[in-house]
Amino acid sequence: MIDQRLKKLAQNLVNYSIKLKPNEKCLINAIDVPDEFVTEIIDNVWKCGGIPIVKTTSSKVKSHLTPNYTKEIIEFNTKLEIPLWESLQAAIIVDGSANPFNSNNVSPETKQLISRISNRKYHEIFDKNNVKWVLLNYPNNLSAFNSKMSDEQFENFYLDVCTFDYSKMKDAMVPLKKLMEKTDKVHIIAPNTDITFSIKNQSACICAGEYNIPDGEVFTSPIKTSVNGKVLYNVPCAVNGQIFENIQFIIKDGKIIEAKSTNNDELIKILDTDEGSRYFGEFALAVNPYINQPMYDILFDEKISGSFHMAFGTCLVEAPNGNKSGIHIDLIQIQTPEYGGGEIWFDDVLIRKDGKFVIDELKALNPENLK
């Protein structure tokens, strides 16, 4: 019998995250996800009067396809998918694979082609047609291992995080959104970090379970050429099956001019993807009270309470800054005392120290108040 919390999660995806309406077509795209969870989502789509369109596959199957992809094959497959993407009003993407390519035998060039041709196209269509979507990573053994938990412990943690009362979080985020939208200068200080940039007149967006599960961030974008200084990201980053640790940047007038990491050659290749890949497209503060350590899963890691993240590459349509790229890669710095602490200043006012908000209007976002 399926866990009642999974039933609740399926219901939340349909009713809260995408707010499905009668007669709306909803794609359910599932990779390495148990049938019983997929059918729970389908049942909830039917209950709403929606029309479920289901695509299921496995990473093992993909591992036999992807290594041999050429540009022509990727373009052909993308053309086949476009009529489906154009017909949708909603999409629920559930990924349970430990590695999206299930192997490291896919060349970096092929991975970049998939990102540039296929992924970019469906993002463009979803943005143009205002498709409602939500992304969920389904738990697997590797997730449990990376989080240093047993399978049972991780399952309980996962369900606590994913069935959290995101409506409460959403209400508590409103003051942060308002503050970000009236802020000009951001100054971040931490070990090996001293960075400034402007977010003047930029939109700020609340993320509370409506696009990602788990969730818990408020994001905006820096003025493209305003970023200056140095930054060290203390959370490992996984990109296309490769791990990058201790990423350090020196930035001048918005552009990353120097970069170091434990996988430096590959990092430089990613930074040289295109004209926009050395500029930043996002800045966000994360607040999920149940997530407090990295686990090599960006949907979890970028929501770590007491962290901030910045994405190099394309900006998000909800908070545009004019930067366009074929990539969008989030890099995270945790500022809790265990990770060296840190300070975030808005217009010369300290708003967060060592991972905790220190001004009254934002204290509701501290873990002890959100739980």
C-alpha positions as CSV (number, residue, x, y, z in Angstrom):
1,M,0.0,0.0,0.0
2,I,1.3,3.5,-0.9
3,D,2.4,5.7,2.0
4,Q,-0.3,8.3,2.8
5,R,2.3,11.0,2.7
6,L,2.9,10.1,-1.0
7,K,-0.8,10.4,-1.6
8,K,-0.7,13.8,-0.1
9,L,2.3,14.8,-2.2
10,A,0.6,13.7,-5.4
11,Q,-2.5,15.7,-4.4
12,N,-0.4,18.8,-3.6
13,L,1.4,18.6,-7.0
14,V,-1.9,18.8,-8.8
15,N,-4.0,21.0,-6.6
16,Y,-1.4,23.4,-5.0
17,S,1.7,23.5,-7.3
18,I,0.1,23.7,-10.7
19,K,-3.5,24.4,-9.6
20,L,-4.9,22.3,-12.4
21,K,-8.3,23.3,-13.9
22,P,-10.9,21.3,-15.8
23,N,-10.0,20.4,-19.4
24,E,-6.4,21.4,-19.0
25,K,-3.9,19.0,-20.6
26,C,-1.3,18.0,-18.1
27,L,1.9,16.2,-19.0
28,I,3.2,13.7,-16.4
29,N,6.8,13.0,-17.3
30,A,8.3,10.3,-15.0
31,I,11.8,8.8,-15.1
32,D,12.6,5.9,-12.7
33,V,9.4,6.6,-10.7
34,P,7.3,3.7,-9.2
35,D,4.0,3.1,-11.1
36,E,2.0,3.5,-7.9
37,F,3.1,7.2,-7.5
38,V,2.5,7.9,-11.2
39,T,-1.0,6.5,-10.9
40,E,-1.7,8.6,-7.9
41,I,-0.8,11.7,-9.9
42,I,-3.0,10.5,-12.8
43,D,-5.9,9.9,-10.4
44,N,-5.6,13.5,-9.0
45,V,-5.5,14.9,-12.5
46,W,-8.7,13.1,-13.4
47,K,-10.4,14.3,-10.2
48,C,-9.7,17.9,-11.2
49,G,-11.3,17.3,-14.6
50,G,-7.9,17.6,-16.2
51,I,-6.5,15.4,-19.1
52,P,-3.4,13.4,-18.1
53,I,-0.8,12.8,-20.8
54,V,1.8,10.3,-19.5
55,K,5.4,9.7,-20.6
56,T,7.4,7.2,-18.5
57,T,10.9,6.0,-19.1
58,S,14.0,4.8,-17.2
59,S,17.5,6.0,-17.0
60,K,18.7,2.6,-18.1
61,V,16.8,3.0,-21.4
62,K,18.1,6.5,-21.8
63,S,21.7,5.3,-21.3
64,H,21.3,3.2,-24.4
65,L,20.1,6.2,-26.4
66,T,21.9,9.3,-25.3
67,P,25.6,8.4,-25.9
68,N,24.9,8.0,-29.7
69,Y,22.9,11.2,-30.1
70,T,24.1,13.5,-32.8
71,K,22.9,17.1,-33.4
72,E,20.6,15.8,-36.2
73,I,19.0,13.2,-33.9
74,I,18.5,15.7,-31.1
75,E,16.9,18.2,-33.6
76,F,14.6,15.4,-35.0
77,N,13.5,14.3,-31.6
78,T,12.9,17.9,-30.5
79,K,10.7,18.5,-33.6
80,L,8.6,15.4,-32.7
81,E,8.1,16.8,-29.2
82,I,7.1,20.4,-30.1
83,P,3.4,19.7,-31.0
84,L,3.0,18.0,-27.6
85,W,4.7,20.8,-25.7
86,E,2.6,23.4,-27.6
87,S,-0.6,21.6,-26.6
88,L,0.0,21.7,-22.8
89,Q,-1.4,23.9,-20.1
90,A,0.5,22.1,-17.3
91,A,3.4,19.7,-16.7
92,I,4.5,17.6,-13.7
93,I,8.1,16.3,-14.1
94,V,9.2,13.6,-11.6
95,D,12.8,12.4,-11.9
96,G,13.9,9.5,-9.8
97,S,17.2,8.8,-11.6
98,A,20.4,8.9,-9.7
99,N,22.1,10.4,-12.8
100,P,20.0,11.9,-15.7
101,F,22.3,10.1,-18.2
102,N,22.9,7.0,-16.0
103,S,26.5,7.0,-17.1
104,N,29.5,9.2,-17.7
105,N,30.0,7.9,-21.3
106,V,27.9,10.8,-22.7
107,S,30.3,13.4,-24.1
108,P,30.1,17.0,-22.7
109,E,29.4,18.1,-26.2
110,T,26.3,15.9,-26.5
111,K,25.1,17.1,-23.1
112,Q,25.5,20.7,-24.2
113,L,23.7,20.0,-27.4
114,I,20.7,18.5,-25.5
115,S,20.7,21.6,-23.3
116,R,21.0,24.1,-26.2
117,I,18.5,22.5,-28.6
118,S,15.9,20.5,-26.7
119,N,15.8,21.9,-23.2
120,R,16.0,25.5,-24.4
121,K,13.1,24.9,-26.8
122,Y,10.7,23.4,-24.3
123,H,11.6,26.2,-21.8
124,E,10.8,28.8,-24.6
125,I,7.4,27.1,-25.3
126,F,6.5,26.8,-21.7
127,D,7.4,30.5,-21.1
128,K,5.5,31.7,-24.2
129,N,2.4,29.7,-23.4
130,N,2.5,30.2,-19.6
131,V,2.5,26.5,-19.0
132,K,2.2,25.7,-15.3
133,W,4.9,23.3,-14.3
134,V,6.4,21.7,-11.2
135,L,9.6,19.7,-10.9
136,L,10.0,16.9,-8.3
137,N,13.0,14.6,-7.7
138,Y,11.8,11.3,-6.5
139,P,14.0,9.7,-3.8
140,N,16.6,7.0,-4.6
141,N,19.4,5.1,-2.9
142,L,22.0,7.5,-4.1
143,S,20.1,10.4,-2.5
144,A,20.1,8.6,0.8
145,F,23.8,7.9,0.5
146,N,24.6,11.5,-0.4
147,S,22.6,12.8,2.5
148,K,24.4,10.4,4.9
149,M,21.1,8.8,5.9
150,S,19.7,5.3,5.8
151,D,17.1,4.6,3.1
152,E,14.3,4.8,5.8
153,Q,15.7,8.0,7.3
154,F,15.9,9.6,4.0
155,E,12.4,8.6,3.0
156,N,11.0,10.2,6.2
157,F,13.1,13.3,5.6
158,Y,12.1,13.5,2.0
159,L,8.4,13.3,2.8
160,D,8.6,15.8,5.6
161,V,10.3,18.3,3.3
162,C,8.0,17.7,0.3
163,T,4.7,17.7,2.2
164,F,5.7,20.8,4.2
165,D,3.0,23.6,4.6
166,Y,4.3,25.7,1.8
167,S,1.4,28.1,2.1
168,K,2.7,29.2,5.6
169,M,6.2,29.7,4.0
170,K,4.7,31.7,1.2
171,D,3.1,34.2,3.7
172,A,6.3,34.6,5.6
173,M,8.2,35.3,2.3
174,V,6.2,38.4,1.4
175,P,8.3,40.9,3.5
176,L,11.5,39.5,2.0
177,K,10.1,39.9,-1.5
178,K,9.1,43.5,-0.7
179,L,12.5,44.3,0.8
180,M,14.4,42.9,-2.2
181,E,12.3,44.9,-4.6
182,K,13.2,48.2,-2.9
183,T,16.9,47.3,-2.4
184,D,19.7,48.7,-4.6
185,K,23.0,47.5,-3.2
186,V,23.7,43.9,-2.0
187,H,26.9,43.2,-0.1
188,I,27.9,39.6,0.9
189,I,30.8,38.9,3.2
190,A,32.1,35.4,4.2
191,P,35.4,33.5,4.2
192,N,37.0,34.1,0.8
193,T,34.0,36.1,-0.2
194,D,33.5,39.8,-0.6
195,I,31.0,40.6,-3.4
196,T,28.7,43.5,-4.3
197,F,26.0,44.0,-6.9
198,S,22.8,45.9,-7.5
199,I,19.3,44.5,-7.7
200,K,17.7,48.0,-8.1
201,N,14.2,47.9,-9.7
202,Q,14.5,44.1,-10.3
203,S,11.5,41.8,-9.7
204,A,11.7,39.4,-6.8
205,C,9.8,36.1,-6.9
206,I,8.6,33.9,-4.1
207,C,9.2,30.1,-4.6
208,A,7.0,28.2,-2.2
209,G,6.1,24.9,-3.7
210,E,4.6,26.1,-7.0
211,Y,7.5,25.2,-9.3
212,N,9.8,23.0,-7.3
213,I,9.2,20.4,-4.6
214,P,11.0,20.8,-2.2
215,D,11.0,24.6,-2.3
216,G,12.0,27.6,-0.2
217,E,13.7,30.6,-1.8
218,V,13.1,34.1,-2.9
219,F,15.0,35.0,-6.0
220,T,15.8,38.0,-8.2
221,S,18.6,38.8,-10.6
222,P,21.5,41.2,-10.3
223,I,22.0,44.1,-12.7
224,K,24.1,42.3,-15.3
225,T,27.2,44.4,-15.2
226,S,27.0,45.4,-11.5
227,V,28.6,42.3,-9.9
228,N,32.1,42.8,-8.5
229,G,34.4,41.0,-6.1
230,K,35.3,37.5,-5.2
231,V,33.2,34.5,-4.0
232,L,33.8,31.0,-2.8
233,Y,30.9,28.5,-3.1
234,N,31.2,25.9,-0.3
235,V,28.6,23.5,-1.6
236,P,29.6,20.9,-4.2
237,C,27.9,21.3,-7.6
238,A,26.9,18.4,-9.9
239,V,26.6,19.2,-13.6
240,N,25.8,16.5,-16.1
241,G,27.3,13.8,-13.8
242,Q,30.5,15.7,-13.0
243,I,31.3,17.1,-9.5
244,F,32.7,20.5,-8.9
245,E,33.9,21.5,-5.4
246,N,35.2,24.8,-3.9
247,I,34.3,26.9,-6.9
248,Q,35.8,30.3,-6.7
249,F,35.2,33.3,-9.0
250,I,36.6,36.7,-9.4
251,I,34.1,39.0,-11.1
252,K,34.6,42.4,-12.7
253,D,31.7,44.5,-14.0
254,G,29.5,41.4,-14.0
255,K,31.8,39.1,-15.9
256,I,33.6,36.1,-14.3
257,I,37.2,36.8,-15.2
258,E,38.9,34.1,-13.1
259,A,37.6,30.7,-12.0
260,K,39.0,27.8,-9.9
261,S,37.6,24.5,-8.7
262,T,38.5,20.9,-8.1
263,N,37.5,20.2,-11.8
264,N,38.9,23.3,-13.3
265,D,39.2,22.3,-17.0
266,E,35.6,21.2,-17.2
267,L,34.4,24.3,-15.3
268,I,36.2,26.6,-17.8
269,K,34.5,24.7,-20.7
270,I,31.1,25.3,-19.1
271,L,31.9,29.0,-18.5
272,D,32.9,29.3,-22.2
273,T,29.6,27.9,-23.4
274,D,28.4,31.2,-25.0
275,E,28.5,34.9,-24.6
276,G,26.2,35.0,-21.6
277,S,27.6,32.1,-19.6
278,R,30.2,34.2,-17.7
279,Y,27.5,36.6,-16.4
280,F,24.9,36.0,-13.6
281,G,21.2,35.4,-14.1
282,E,20.0,34.8,-10.6
283,F,20.5,35.7,-6.9
284,A,18.4,34.0,-4.2
285,L,18.1,33.6,-0.5
286,A,17.0,30.1,0.7
287,V,14.9,29.3,3.8
288,N,13.7,25.7,3.9
289,P,13.9,24.8,7.6
290,Y,14.2,21.0,7.0
291,I,17.2,21.2,4.6
292,N,20.5,22.0,6.3
293,Q,23.2,20.0,4.5
294,P,24.2,19.3,0.8
295,M,23.2,16.1,-0.9
296,Y,24.3,16.7,-4.6
297,D,20.7,17.4,-5.6
298,I,20.2,21.0,-6.7
299,L,16.4,20.9,-6.0
300,F,17.4,20.3,-2.3
301,D,20.7,22.0,-2.0
302,E,19.6,25.4,-3.4
303,K,16.9,25.5,-0.6
304,I,19.3,25.0,2.3
305,S,18.3,27.2,5.2
306,G,20.9,29.9,5.8
307,S,22.3,29.8,2.3
308,F,22.2,31.9,-0.8
309,H,22.8,31.0,-4.4
310,M,23.8,32.7,-7.6
311,A,23.3,31.2,-11.0
312,F,25.7,31.9,-13.9
313,G,24.1,31.9,-17.3
314,T,20.6,32.8,-18.5
315,C,18.3,34.8,-16.3
316,L,14.8,33.6,-15.4
317,V,11.8,35.2,-17.2
318,E,10.2,36.1,-13.9
319,A,13.2,38.3,-13.0
320,P,14.9,39.3,-16.2
321,N,18.2,41.1,-16.4
322,G,18.9,40.8,-20.1
323,N,21.4,37.9,-19.8
324,K,20.8,35.0,-22.2
325,S,22.7,31.8,-22.3
326,G,22.2,28.1,-23.0
327,I,23.0,27.3,-19.4
328,H,21.7,28.2,-15.9
329,I,23.9,26.7,-13.1
330,D,23.2,27.4,-9.5
331,L,26.1,27.7,-7.1
332,I,25.5,27.7,-3.3
333,Q,27.2,29.2,-0.3
334,I,25.9,28.1,3.2
335,Q,26.5,30.8,5.8
336,T,25.6,29.0,9.0
337,P,28.3,28.8,11.7
338,E,29.2,25.2,10.8
339,Y,30.2,26.4,7.3
340,G,32.1,29.5,8.4
341,G,29.3,32.0,8.8
342,G,28.7,35.1,6.8
343,E,26.8,38.4,6.4
344,I,24.3,39.7,3.9
345,W,23.8,43.5,3.7
346,F,21.0,45.3,1.8
347,D,21.8,49.0,1.3
348,D,24.3,49.0,4.2
349,V,21.8,47.3,6.6
350,L,22.7,43.9,7.9
351,I,19.7,41.6,7.2
352,R,21.2,38.2,7.8
353,K,24.2,37.0,9.9
354,D,25.5,33.4,10.1
355,G,22.4,32.2,8.3
356,K,19.8,33.8,10.5
357,F,17.7,36.9,9.6
358,V,18.3,39.6,12.1
359,I,15.7,42.3,11.2
360,D,12.3,41.9,12.8
361,E,10.2,41.7,9.5
362,L,12.3,38.7,8.3
363,K,12.6,36.7,11.5
364,A,9.5,34.6,10.6
365,L,11.8,33.0,7.9
366,N,14.2,31.6,10.5
367,P,14.0,27.8,10.9
368,E,12.6,27.8,14.4
369,N,9.6,29.9,13.2
370,L,8.9,28.1,9.9
371,K,8.9,24.6,11.3
